[in-house]
Amino acid sequence: MTPRLKSLLSHHGKKLIMGLLFIIIISASCLTAYAATTKNITIDANGKTIQASTHGKTVADVLKENGITVKPHDAVTPSLSSLAKDGTSIKWLPAIQVEVNHYGKTENLWTTAKNVGDFLSQEGMTVAPHDTVSPSPDTPLTEDLIIQVKKGIQVTLNVGGKAQDVWTTSKSVQELLDQQNITLGSKDKVKPSLDSIVVEGSHILVTRVTTKKKVVKKSVDYKVINKNDSSLKKGQSRVLREGENGEQAKTYEVTYENGKEVKRDLIKTELIKSPTNKIVANGTKVVQRAVSTSRSLASSGKTIEMVSTAYSSDCKGCSGHTASGVSLHSGAKVIAVDPRVIPLGTKVYVEGYGYAVAGDTGGAIKGNRIDIYFSSHSEAKNWGYRRVQVRVLN
């Protein structure tokens, strides 16, 4: 190598080295300046923390650098246009769409609230104490969640005669009864009907209806059978068989409303015991006899003044039947006579007593004296002793 060539290489080498040194210095300065402008940012991305180093100028730049796409309804704090500074904390909440029905008005709304309660509060949707919210206020919000707020109304509910004011969000009477855990019986009555709409101030009446079978026993009266008997004198009678009442049972279906009887329907009638009819023999034999005394037999149409007393069948020793066999319990009007004056079986009219039959006798009844029968002792006592006119009718 010639001295000249060595001189040239030495000269150019120095320039090259100087140029390389300059480039290195400039690059180092740029790197230093770049590092100096790097910012450390904390991002809360829907609950997930991201530590980011960025040179972005704004919050929007930082989120974009970290792959976060912000939609119109999302919530970003601070705002997207805010300058990103070292140490800035950014919070991003993505919005979701939910459907809400508030007091019958339905809307689809975007929200970043965490749960149902926060959402209603943010939207200014009031919830009164007796309103119902479905799902519950602490339910986390999810995409396409449906929220219902039903307004509570006050109604009067009367069940079985007991009334009370209740709050409800039910639409129909059936829903109200279900909400109040009221079970209806098969015969219960509801007014208004179960499908009726419930409005503020409605009156719902539930009448409890029950039925029960009831058996009522009743006495069956016996009949009196009269038979002619030629062996007995006319006007005489004899009881051949005493009567005895029977018994029947009537079965009713009784309907009760709220515990009170409102109706009873006869289902069946059953004869438990047949009555035994009373049989009485009545004399038909006519006896002609002469009056052996000076007294004349009373003739038809004749009126006789007589002394009267009275008696009843409840006297001591009384049998309940007259000397001629007439039952004193049959309701017939009877007088005791002296057969020599008024024959037994004769129909008479007694002043103050009425029509009667001469059907009895007595040891003290002699001549123009009669003893009048009354069904009670008090009536006999009130009659006492008196003179009466007795008209013979046959």
Order of alpha helices (4+ residues) and beta strands (2+ residues): alpha-beta-beta-alpha-beta-beta-beta-beta-alpha-beta-beta-beta-beta-alpha-beta-beta-beta-beta-beta-beta-beta-beta-beta-beta-beta-beta-beta-alpha-beta
